[in-house]
Amino acid sequence: MSRWVGAGAGPTLGTWAFGLRGKVVVCVWYLRVAWSHEFAEEPVEIFSEVGADGYERRKVERFRGGRLGWADEKHEVGGTGLGVVPVPPLDEINAQQEFVASEIDGDEFEQAWGPALGGK
């Protein structure tokens, strides 16, 4: 049985669990991407919870004017959906001029997630 023991930063950190034989396994990590663009219907900020397999588990998108969309493995709200390919490494995202990506902690993700779900 796994036991949750804390959080860190970076795709090699995140929310940790101790598995069999004491190995540390990354279960999830969190990502914030600021997207600088002029597209009216695209988000300007994206928050993602990323699983150990590299795929998004939950996502919040913030649009100009404050509108929020969200998605998880069972829901898509406000036009937001989970990615269909694994999340690329931070340096690959940041190599694109219009993006500024950084790892965030779980608390920062939850601060975006709660309001997206209507304050839950």
N, C-alpha and C positions, 0 to 999 in steps of 0.2 A: 504494500500500500504506500502511496506517495504522501509526503508531508510537505505542505507549503512553508517556506522559510523566509521569504522576503523578496525584495526587488532590487534591480540594479539598472544599468543603462547600457545601450548598445545591443545590436543583434546577438552578440555573444553573452549579453546579460539579459535582464528582463525579469519576469517572474520565474523563480527557481523552484524546482522540486528535487528531492532526493529519491532516486529510484533504487532498484535492486543493487546490491553490493556497494552502496554509498555513492554511486555516480551522480554528478550534478547534471541535470537535463534542463535546457531552456524550454519552457512550455509556451510562453507568449512574450512578445515585446510590443512596444507601442511607438507609433510614428505620427509626426505632424508634418504636413507639407503645406507651405504657403505657395500659391500659384499666382503669379503676376501676369495678367492678360486683360484683354478688353472684351471677351465674350460674355454677353449678358446672361446666358443660360448655363454657364459653367461655374463650379464652385471656386472660391478664392482661398479656401482653407479646407484641408482634409485631415481627419484624424482616423487612424486605423489601429485596430488590435490585430496583430499578426501571429499566427500559430507557428509551432515548431516546424511545420511543413512549408512555411513561407507564404501561405495563403491567408488572406484577410478573414477574420472571424466576425468582426464588427467594424462598422465604419460610420463616421459622421461627416457630412459635407456642409460647410457654411458658405452661403451665397451672399452677394452684395445685398445690402438692405437687411441682413440678419436672418433671412430664411434658412432653416435647417432641414436637411434630409438625412435619413439614416437607413442602415441595413444591417441585418444579421443573417445567420444561416437559414432563417425561416421567413424573413420579412424584407421588403423593399418599400421605403416610404419617401415621398417627395422626389422621385426620380433617381434616388441613390441605390446602387447595387454593389455587391462585392465584386472584386476583380476576378477574372476567370483564369489568370496566370499568376504565378508567385510574385510577390512584391520584390522589385529589384533591390540590389544593395544601395545604401545611402549615397555612396560616391557616384553611382551610376545615375541616380535621380538628380543629384546636385550638379552633375556635368551638363545638365540642360539649363540654360540661362534663366528660364522662366520659373524654375522651381528652387525653393529653399527647403530642404528636408532635414529633420532632426529627430533623434530618438527622444521620447518623453517618458515619464513614469506613468504608472497605472492611474494614479490620482488625477493627473492632468487629463488623461483620456476620459475618466469618469466625469470630470467637470464639464466636458463637452457632451458626453453620452446622456447624462441625466436631462439636461434641458432639451435635447433633441427628441427625447421620448415624452416630452411634455412635463418635465419637472419630476419625473419618477426617480 
